[in-house]
Amino acid sequence: MNDWFEVGGKKFSSRLWVGTGKYPTDGMIPAMCDASGAQVITVALRRIDFSSETDNVMQNIPEQMVLLPNTSGARNAEEAVRIARLARAAGCGDWIKIEVISDQRYLLPDNLETTKATEVLAGEGFHVFPYMNPDLMDARRMVDAGAAAVMPLGAPIGTNRGLRTREMIQILIDEISLPVIVDAGIGKPSHACEAMEMGAAACLVNTAIASSSDPVGMGRAFGQAVSAGRAAYCSGLGATQRIASASSPLTGFLGQERA
Amino acid sequence: MGFYDLWKTQDPDETLARIDAATEGDVRAALDARRPTLDHLMALLSPAAVPFIEEMAQKAHELTLRHFGRQILLFTPIYISNHCINQCVYCGFNAKNHIHRRQLTLEEVAFEAATLARTGLKHILLLTGEAPGVATPAYIEESLAILSQHFTSVGIEIYPVDEPGYVGFVKAGADSLTVYQETYNAELYKTLHPAGPKRDFRFRLESLERGVKAKMRGINLGGLLGLDHWRREAFFTGMHADWMMNTFPEVELGLSLPRMRPHAGCYEPAHAVTDTDIVQCMTAFRLFLPRVGITMSTRESAEFRDNVLPLGITRLSAGSCTSVGSHTEEEGSGQFDISDERSVLEMAANLKTRGYQPVYQDWRQA
């Protein structure tokens, strides 16, 4: 099946995106990338110490990966824009994932500030991937602001609780013209598979892989789950019904008359 | 309404009585709570929770892994002045103590900063005693500017100032503020601080709010455990943290659990705090505030710090010295004694053997 995923001016065969946070050692990242088949990896610019030989996560990101720097730590649009510009100046490319978190209890994204940052950065030629709370109107604003995709959360970040925002994500998939990449809350491969079956363009998974006791094995499992979900979506899921189809329909007696 | 207004509604004796009266059922309800309340925190800190410590530890470990992963941020303190006009009865810098008083020159600050930076650390905490006439705000600002050239995140743990004072420190490069209230028991506070500006309980209590208004990104708070009943102290610390989080949701909050250590003045803590108490306190904090940072200082022994590592800690100080100029000189008079004397390299290696990744940089100030 020829099923390329095109976004941000690039083309991918994999629809699993991965992260770099929470690993017991960053040295696991290359093997995880390899096992998962992921081609895009996000990294918090706040964590990158380009000058360090001992604590530089960039040294563990395989060359073939497309880098998606994120603005983790930003609490408003202004800070997100500053971090994005720093990322580009540091040679991290022109992809940027906007994370604006102004609530430290739940780490929920601030859609208003995120939209503002999206508009500024898209205007500066970035391919902007806003992490958002799944709200249709906000997603439309992000589309208008020039986003390359929208990245709604499935559940609060780090909770591994799955697609708690399922209905809202489905609405975004149905209504938004841009790719919908489900980010945050995906706790197990079946969650990612479900998102892909629903028609998500891709899934970004970090905590569930990094905090597993075998991140490489879990990366592989997520890669397979995302592929399976995508294949199911492309093949067209069978229609579901609330009740079984009776072999003797209640209106069967009308058959002769209707004929 | 500030935290002071909430704090004064809580009678200390009644608070302790309520904590002591919690039942096994209250503890079970707290362990099952989706979003623990202050009543749940009381139960988790109560004597009734002691038999549940293993269960609390398991849950705290799981929550910490989920929200922070196996990563620990390392930082180091730098003491630039031990001049002090306070007489805190438990502190080595007490104005009455005959210790060698010293303040680094700016050249020495630069030298120490460069020395510390060679360890690879990127987060640093600047500390002074309280002597605004000597360690002036201008001197601290100049020191912050120097540290900012070597470190990506610089915090301060100095005497409380007014909001414009904090604005000046933020502009000079500080991005986080640490103020320990020492004790939330105002009566006890008076007896522990017989002289000096630190006697002003309320000015200290509200310093964190002024810091946030001055745009500090991070806030660290805590009580000095051992001065008062630790359960009550921990409850007020948790209440303060919860109030800060509700009032200033954008701020990155950190909690510390400093426990009284011996020092030059030989103050004996009135309330002994055991290892079990610290573990109960830490795990209760983690269950109550799953995303808050928790720091464990080098006051604690290497063995104890290693043992409690999985229970909620997210930040560790390393290569610490509590005397002025101590990173480049042989010895001095410290604020308290260090128990864990491992270097940054040793600490990093130790974390790795325990399956944790030492993190040197987690923020880059503009």
Interface residues (C-beta under 8 A of the other chain):
Chain A: G21 K22 Y23 P24 T25 D26 L45 R46 R47 I48 D49 S52 T54 D55 G73 R75 R82 L86 I101 S102 D103 Q104 R105 Y106 L107 G158 T159 N160 T207 A210 S211
Chain B: L65 R66 H67 F68 G69 R70 Q71 G120 K122 T152 R217 M245 N246 P249 E250 V251 E252 L253 L289 R291 A348 K352 G355 Y356 Q357 P358 V359 Y360 Q361 D362 W363 R364 A366
